[in-house]
């Protein structure tokens, strides 16, 4: 359980993990830092390492032509630069093998493309994710969350991830695409396998699982799309029908449509699971903030923003420079692979007062959890809605919820979340 004040709890964390890293001073943590082989203690608490890099080595060389950025202003510069490309053909060709299913998927989906493809796909997707469409989803999400909380209460050993956080986004995306309930079983495993391939150094077994998952998912979507073509849904509520119809300016090809359906599930699944899991865990550890939210439920909107900042569900993003881009006190050369450490930027003291303190009423809070610029997350308002309803309802229903046993952090560097988070609700 956390001490009453969040910043005390955080300093205690730092002390724990400084031990794990050995007696090294902050300056000594930076030089040899590698994402492919993170130092001991990094998965449990990456922030001492990010603090060291931000202070002592803000443009950190990971490999030849590859750097890691940790300062807020530097990430902003890359997100807004016309000379920072999201196209991953070259990088993923080397990493996955050109022409493999996982290569085709990640180079066709919205997030890893530049205009004009990115512009066209994003326009059609955003046309289906309007505020009106999201508002229509709220009642269903509220009902789903209430049912999951009932089951949590009835369970002898509830796991907040398996029994709650991971259930919500799969159902929401399943409803958006009108995937029959009885066919949703494999979705989560497919999503995890496909996203895990994005780690800095995936092994052969992981890539094999990812390729198999893309193949199975595509086969499933072919059948689903054929059925929907025969019996279209109402495009106002059925996003798949709407995506198939396209918009006044054009339609997606069959290949683009399938890969962006996979992308929608993946983008919405992992990140929202992590937002809810990380968020509830942070609140349980900072009891003053938990109790404040329970007492002032109207703070849920700013609380979700702060939880996104404090423990960002996606920790890393990537760009490739196509011309020199100025950052910090230097220029990044053209042709450099740039890794953007979102988790580091969101705790940059130059951008956030007392960045290691959890403050559910923090204003302003211009965090980078959803990116910025042309590639800002297209589903951010769906994720916010799910987080608001799920965390708000849980805090109201279980004001005494607490950890039960040791939580198990996911051992990936790109995504930050839990594999298991056992809790006591009574």
N, C-alpha and C positions, 0 to 999 in steps of 0.2 A: 504494500500500500504506500502511496506517496506521502511525503511529508506535507504539511498544510500549504506550503508555498511552492509553486511550480518551479521557480528558479533554484530552490534548494535541491529539489528532486533531481533537477538536471545536472547540477554540479556533482551530486552523488554519482550519477551515471558516468560522468566524465572520469571521476576517480576510478570507478570500477574498470572502465575500459582502457584507461591509461595503463593500469596494471597488465591487462591482457596484451597491450602493445609493447610491454617492457618499459623500462624507466626512461624511454626516449622523451626528449623535450619536444614541444610542438614543432619547432623548426626541423627537427630530425625526422618527423613523420612524413614530410612532403617529398624529399628528393626521389626515393626509390618507389613511390606509390604506383601500383598497377591495378587496373580494373580486371584484367584477365586472371590475376592471382591476388585477390584483395588481402590485406594484412589481417592477422588475428584480431578479433573484436569488431571488425568492420561491419559485419551483418547485424550484430546486436545494436551497435550505435555508430553510424558512419560520421557523426557530426564532429568529433575531435579531429578526424582526418580531413574533413572538408574545411574546418576552421584553419587548420595548418596550411592547407593548399591555398586557400583564399588569401591568407596573410603573407605567406612566404614564396608561393609559386603559383600565381593565379592563371598563368598560361603554361600548364604543365605538359611536358613532352611525354606521350605514352609510347610512341614509336616514331620512326622517321615519317614525316608528313602527317603526324597524328597528334592532336593536342586535346587537353581537358581544360575547360573553362569553369571557374567556380564563383566568379563575381557577378552580382545581379546586373550591373550595367553592361558587362561584356555579353551576357546571354541576350539581353535586350537588343544589343547592337547586331548580333547574329540573326535573331528572330526577325528583325526589321530590314535586314540587308537584302538588296536585290541580287547581291553576289554570293548568297549562301543558298545552295541547292539542296532540295530534299530528295532528288532523284537518286535511287540506290542501285541502278543497274550495274554499275561498275563494282561497287563495294560488295553487293550481294552475289554477283556472279562469282567472285573469288571465294566468298564465304560458303555459299550453298551449292555451287555448281550451276552454270547457266542451263536453263531449260528444265531443271528439277521442279516438281510441284511447289515446293516451298519458295523457290526463287520466283516462279511465275506469280504466286500469290502476293508475296510482299512487294513485288515491283508493279503490280496492277492495282493494289489497294490505294485508296485516297491519300493516306498519310505519307507514302513514300514516292510522291510524284510532284512534278512542277507543272505550271501552266504549259500548254492549254488543257491537257488531260485533267489536271487537278481542278482547274476552274470549272470545267464541265461537270465532273462527278460531284464536286462539292455543291454546286448550284442545285443539282437535282436532289441530292441528299438533304440539303438545308430546306428545300421547298417542302420536304416531308416532315421536317422536325421543327415546325413553327411553334411559337408559344401557345397557340390555340390547341395544337395537337398534343403538346405536353400537358396542358391544363386538363384535357380530356382523359389523360392517363392516370391522374392523381387518385381518383376514387378507387380504381383497381389496385393501385400500389398500396393505398391505405388498408384495404381489405386483406391483401396478401400479407402485409407486415403484421396486422393484428392476428391473423391465423398462425403465422410463424412464432409470434410471442406466446400464444397459447401453448404451442408445442414445446417451446423452450421451457415454459413453466412446468410442464408435465414430465419433462425428461429428467432422469436420475443424474446424468452427467452431461449437461449441455455443453456443446462446443459452439462458440459464437460464430465461427467461420462456417463450418459444415452445416449447422442447423439454422443459420440466420443470414449472415452477410453474403455467402455465395449463392443462396437460393434466390435472392431478390433480382439481381440483374438478368439472370438467365430467363426468369419468368417475364420480366419487362420486355426484353428483346424478343422473346418468343411470342409475346402478345403483339408487339409492333409488327412483326413479320407474319403474324397469324399462323405460327407453326403449331400443329395439333399437340395438345398436352402429352399424349402418349408417345410422341416422337422426340421429346426434348431430352431424353435420358443421356445420349452421348455428347450433347453440346458442350458441357463444361470441360470434359476431358479433351475433346478436339481443340477447344480454345487454348487450354493450358499448354498443350503440345506445340501448337503453332506459334504461340507467343514466346515460349522458352527458347526457340531457335534464335531469337533476337539477342540473347546473352552475348557478351563480348567473345567468348570462346566455347561455343557449343561442341560437345563431342559427337562421335559418329552415331552412337545409340540414340542420342537426343534428336539428331537430324533425321534419322530413320523414322522415329515416331512422328516427327513433324510432317515429313513427306507423306506418311501413311494417313495422317489426320486430314491433310488437305485433300488427298484422293477420296477418302470416305465422305468428307463433307461435300465435295463437288458432286459426287454420285448422288448423295441425298438431295442436294439442291436441284439437280436436273429433274428429278421426280416431282419435287415440290413445285418448281416453276412450270412444268408441263401441266400439272393439275390446276394451277392458278390461271394459266393461259386459257384453259377450258372453262373455268368458273372464276372470273375475276371477282375480287372483293370490292368494297366501297373505298375508293382511293383516299377519302377523308380520314379513314381509320386504319386501313390496311396499307402499311408502308410498302410492302412487297409489290402490291398491285400498282401503287403510285410510282415506284421505281421502274417497274416494267413499262409504264406508260411514258416515262420521261417528262419533259416539259416543252413549252412552246419552241425552245431553241434546239431540241434534239433528244435523242434517247441513248441509253448505254448499250454497248454490244453485249451479247450473251455472256462472254467471258468477263467483261467488266462488271456486269450485274452480279454474277456468282461470287466473284472475289470481293466485291464490296458488301455483299450480304455476310460473308465470312468476317470481313473487317468490322462490320457493325456489331456483330456478336462479340468479337474479340475486344474491340475498343471499349464496349460497354461493360463487359463482364469483369475482367481482371481489375480494372481501375476502380470500379464502384465497390466491388468486394473489399478491396484494400482501403478505400475511403471509409467504409463502415467499420471494418475491423480495426484499422489504425486509430480511427476516431474514438471509438468506444474505449479502446485500451488506453489512449492518452487521457481521456476523461476520468477513467477509473484510477489512474496514477496521480492525477491532479484533482484531488477530491474537492478542493475549493471551487474549481471551475465546473465540475459535475454538479455540485450542489447549487451553484449559481444558475446553471441552465435549468435544473429542476424547479427552482424558485421563479425563474423568469423565462418561460418557454418561448416568448417572443424573440429571444436572442438566438434562436436556432439558425436563422439565416446567416448572421455574422459568425456563429460558431462553426458552421460547415466550412466557411471560407478560411477560418483560422486553422481548422483541422487539416484542410488541404495544404495550407502553407507549412504547418508544423511538422507533418509527417507525409510528404507528398507521395501519392500512390505510384506515380511514375517518377523515377529519380534521374533518369538520363534521357537525353534526346540527341540527335545527330544532324550535322549538316556537312556539306562538301563545298569549300570555297571555290568559286569560278573566277574570282579576281581578288586582289589583295583587300582584306577587311581590317580596319583599325580597331584594336581593343586595348584596354589598359594603357600601357606605355609603349606599345609596339604595334606592328602590323602582322596579321596572319597572311602568309603567302597564298597565292592561288594554288589550287590542287591539294589543299590540306583537309584531312578528315577531322572534323571538330566534334568532340563530345561535350554536350552542354549538361552540366551537373545541376539539375533543377533543385534537388534537395539541398545543395550548398547555397545556391542563389537565394532560396527562400528563407535562409537563416543568415543573410548578409547584414551585419550591423549598419552598413551604409544605407540600406533600404528599409530596415525594420528596427525600431527601438527595442532594446532587450529581446533580440531575436530568439533566444533559447527559452523564453518564458511563454507559456500557453496563456493566451488572453482571448476568451471567446467573444469579447466585445471590441476587439482591435479594429480601429479605423484610423487612417485608411489601411487597406490591406491588398495591395496590388501584387499578389503572389503570381508565380509563373507555373502553377500546377497544371494549367491547361495550355501552356505555351502562350504565344503572342503572335500578332500579325496574321498573314494570309493562312497560316496553318494552325491557328488557334483551334482547339478541339471542337469538332462540329457537334458532339454530343454533350457539351459541358452543361447545358441546362437540364438535360435528362438526368445526368449524374447528380447535379445539385438537388433536383427534386427528390430523387431516390434517397440521397443522404439526409435531407431535411426530414422526410417522413420517417425513415427507418430509425435514425438516431433520436429524433424528437419523441417518437412513440416509445422507444425502449427506455429512455431516461424517465419518462412519465410513469411507465408501467413498473419499472424495477429500480426505484431510487436507491436501493441498497446493493445493487449488483456489484460483485467483486470477482477478481481472478480466483480460480480454484486450481492450484497446481501451476506448473511452469508453462508459459506459452511457448510455442515453437515458431520461431521466425523462418520465413521462406529464405532459402540460401541463394537468392539471385540479386544481382546488382542493379538491373534495370528497373525491376518492379520491387516496391517495398510493401510487404504485408506479412500476414501470418499464415502458416499451414494449419496450426491449431491454436485455439484460444479458449481453454476451458474456463467456465465461469460458474459462480453460484448466484442464483437469482433470488433466493428466498433468505 
